[in-house]
Amino acid sequence: MSPLNSADFTNDSIVHPDFFYISGLAGIPHIEYYYIFTCFVYALTLLGNTFVMFMIYTDRCLHSPKYIAVFNLALCDLCGSTAFIPPLIDTVMFNSHLISFEACLANMYFVICFISLQSFTLAVLSYDRCVAICVPLRYNEIVTNKSILVITATLWIFAGMAILMAVMFINTLSFCKSTVINSFYCDHGPIHRLACNDYTPSKVINWTHPIMILWFPLLFIVVTYICIARALLKIAAASERLKAMQTCTSHLILVSVFYLPICITEAMGSSMHQNTRMINYSLSTFLPPVLNPIIYTLKTEEFRESIKKLYIRNKIHITVRNE
């Protein structure tokens, strides 16, 4: 199709391509090893997050507000990785760079939606830690299972509607020039810039949505930890202060793993090579989901105790059966 001027378009003449072409990480030597590593990470993500969800569901001792949020994080990690990694592997390792217009919009929706929910859930966990340390006597009154469920449901609805709006505006665009997406998935930014009619609403969404789904939650987390630091300074006993700090270490590691690659990439801006930029973004997408269950398994005392109880219970069951 020949390029058309954006002025030639009306609402009745929207042109959608049958397929987009996802360029992926082109021109990098031995990139196939990176994708093999991605497959390995995805397998661990499935096992780790399924295990975390199973433990929280089966152990009544973990039916607490904090672990409702952890269960939600594991679910978002699992769904987000499934929306992101299998299509990525199919695109590159099986040379299937073409993706239909409808499938591309679906891929965009689910990947960005679950990234948003991961960011929001990290903010919910920081809220839980802030209340637990700053107002411990009122923790059980303020942070309840019901309140966390309501907050979580609200965030799911907000993220779902916000990303749906972005996808709907993409659906109103016409694509009469290039259909090559310079990314490793159906990314909103590279796609809306391919349009040949007015894409102002999508352009606005492209800079406002990251503020809402990434930077506001990060700012909230920073504020909560400033409050936590002030509360810790008021604790006289060093041992009590250390104990309170240890309850935050798992969450701080999760926050660092999720936000650090994104912050570095954004800080370097256009000075970073496009492929390096895409690798950084891909790492920030699929590494946190595989590390989160490992961190919570190793760094959280309640979770370790729950695993020990499961092990002892299974060992006793096996012994009884063998007798």
Stockholm file with secondary structure:
# STOCKHOLM 1.0

chainA/1-323         MSPLNSADFTNDSIVHPDFFYISGLAGIPHIEYYYIFTCFVYALTLLGNTFVMFMIYTDRCLHSPKYIAVFNLALCDLCGSTAFIPPLIDTVMFNSHLISFEACLANMYFVICFISLQSFTLAVLSYDRCVAICVPLRYNEIVTNKSILVITATLWIFAGMAILMAVMFINTLSFCKSTVINSFYCDHGPIHRLACNDYTPSKVINWTHPIMILWFPLLFIVVTYICIARALLKIAAASERLKAMQTCTSHLILVSVFYLPICITEAMGSSMHQNTRMINYSLSTFLPPVLNPIIYTLKTEEFRESIKKLYIRNKIHITVRNE
#=GR chainA/1-323 SS CCCCCGGGCCTTCCCCCSEEEECCSTTCTTHHHHHHHHHHHHHHHHHHHHHHHHHHHHCGGGCSHHHHHHHHHHHHHHHHHHHHHHHHHHHHHTCCCEEEHHHHHHHHHHHHHHHHHHHHHHHHHHHHHHHHHHSGGGHHHHSCHHHHHHHHHHHHHHHHHHHHHHHHHHHTCCCCSCCEECSSSCCHHHHHTTCSSCCHHHHHHHHHHHIIIIIHHHHHHHHHHHHHHHHHHTCCCHHHHHHHHHHHHHHHHHHHHHHHHHHHHHHHGGGSCHHHHHHHHHHHHHHHHHHHHHHHHHHCHHHHHHHHHHHHHHHHHHHHHHC
#=GC SS_cons         CCCCCGGGCCTTCCCCCSEEEECCSTTCTTHHHHHHHHHHHHHHHHHHHHHHHHHHHHCGGGCSHHHHHHHHHHHHHHHHHHHHHHHHHHHHHTCCCEEEHHHHHHHHHHHHHHHHHHHHHHHHHHHHHHHHHHSGGGHHHHSCHHHHHHHHHHHHHHHHHHHHHHHHHHHTCCCCSCCEECSSSCCHHHHHTTCSSCCHHHHHHHHHHHIIIIIHHHHHHHHHHHHHHHHHHTCCCHHHHHHHHHHHHHHHHHHHHHHHHHHHHHHHGGGSCHHHHHHHHHHHHHHHHHHHHHHHHHHCHHHHHHHHHHHHHHHHHHHHHHC
//
